[in-house]
Amino acid sequence: MKQRVVVTGMGVMTSLGSEIDQFWGNLMEGKSGVSHIEAFDVSEYPTQIAAEIKNFNLEDYGIDKKEARRMDRFVQFAAVASLAAVKDAKLEIGTNVDAERVGVMIGSGIGGLGTWEDQHNLLLDRGPKRVSPFFIPMMIANMGSGQVSMLTGAKGPNSTAVTACATGTHSIGDSYKMIQRGDADVMICGGAEATIRPTGLAGFCAMRAMSTRNDAPEKASRPYDIDRDGFVMGEGSGVLILESLEHAQQRGAHIYAEVIGYGMSGDAYHMTDPDPDGAARCMSKALKDAGLEPTDIDYINAHGTSTGIGDKSETSAIKKTFGDHAYKLAVSSTKSMTGHLLGAAGGVEGVIIGLTLQNGIIPPTINLDNQDPECDLDYVPNKARPSDVRIALSNSFGFGGHNATIVMKKYEA
């Protein structure tokens, strides 16, 4: 018999806040976390805005300065969000929870880009002997999971997904399956990303994929709007504590929601352009895994990146999957507020659907002032909407044609 899996803890590090209540409050107010980039000189870049986390200092979160210097920024974000989620879940690993039954799966789409840049500059400027011995272990994408296991003492399954913008959702879904199989009782899972760096910004600018609405940063991410002109990069981390229901009940844990389905697929189509068929198959697989009919879904937290082709493609996929019910669904893109956190997006959005189910309020798609006729669903424009959401779905789609969908429902004993 498969284990039931529930969400018992959450942690975030985003431009909209690092405390769950603060983060949720800003989403409910329809606040944008996008601003002008301050980390480096962007005067020569066509895009000069991002959902950047300002004034971040790892020591403020109780992590030793020496340890902080050995972590790339994406790992630092993963550490803060994970420790917050563990605290929220009231997990005392090794005390009230068996450390060997707690696993970690925190993915990153790109990994330690900042460390790569810094060390490459050192190599060019001062030669190979000046490259840090910590260069490789700081840069590699698995180090979010590795460092979180060291910080928390989690000795169970430890792995990392790297599937571009689908990473966070794959991490949650794979963790869900690990608990279902009985490989772990608890998983610390999600995603982390820190790519607001010169090469990261230059690369996406070269693709002409990002908004250049530099004069109004808070208006730049506008999914489904006819005037959208590209996505807005974000950074940070979103982490969930997943736990078998039996284990959670035994220790009297608070339960936010229940994870009931997971789907994944490949487009086999194009390096960067999405294929509606792949996304539709992914959602259908998640519904099948959950034992649901399309009409059972109340809300979709969409991938919704604010790109011309992406928003239309996902809208087509939703129609293909849900038929007439697509027009009865509430669909919103919280990337309109958080920006697109790439490999961390699915982790943050997993937190959001858990909070939506618990609180009975759907976060809006802000900046939706003039809806694209080809995107003709109910995208919850501009204002949060009270709603008795019982079952919610979250989509993430990544370069390379990687697709991931998770399904959660309101917890019922």
C-alpha angles and dihedrals in degrees: 000000000000118000119245109238126211138182112244103164142027137192134177141182110191143137086261093058146293098242118080094227092048092046093048092045092054091049090051090051091051092240121170120226093198121114142145114300113254102173094086142354109291098172093116095047123094088219114052101166137079143153089266124177106231128211095003115175119173092206089066086068096054100262118135117256092232091054091046091058089058095055128080114230092258090055090049090054090049091050095051095046093045095049089049091050092048089050092047090052091048090232116167100188111211091016113054092006129048106246092214090059095054117086136185130219114167114156135196128199095212108006125200101006093150093053090048091052095046095048094044089053089051090051093052096042103039108013137252096298091067095058110111120251084225093058097101099039090046094049106044116103096232093064093089088066092038097052093042090054090051093047094047102031093237107162101176129095110337121190145134134226118211108186103135112242092355092061100100094048092046088052092053093044095047090048090051090055092048090057092043089055092049095247091127140005094214134025128193101208145163138081144288133197139174110176102137089117133119095264094041092051093043092050095052091042089054088055090052087227100128135078117259094196090127095154093062109028095171089057096046102090103065113154116199093007115129090230097054113131105183144310128300117229119236135183137207140071143279121198133182131194108223118192138173110260092235092053092046092050093048091058096038095243124178110249120212099181144326125255109222109163145028132185134180134179144161126236096211084199121094140352096241111359113088124231116218090213093061093049092046092051090049093053091045091053091051091051091049091049089052093047091239139139119227090250090063093071118094103176140020123200095207129213083236102162099173094246120135098238098031098057092047092047094052091045089054091048092052091051091048092050100040104029113193090354089069088079092053094051125095109230124182138170113217088186083084084075106024098038118227110305092190107208091012095051096090092050093052092044091049087058089049097054090046090054091044091056093046097045102035095229127116116217114232137241101240126206091034096139103139111025118218108245089223089058099058105156130107102275097174093245121221101324132070113247127216107229137156094240109185100170126025135182130204125202130202125177125184141196109275091044097280112158130186133176131180128191125208132179137197107275118254120177 
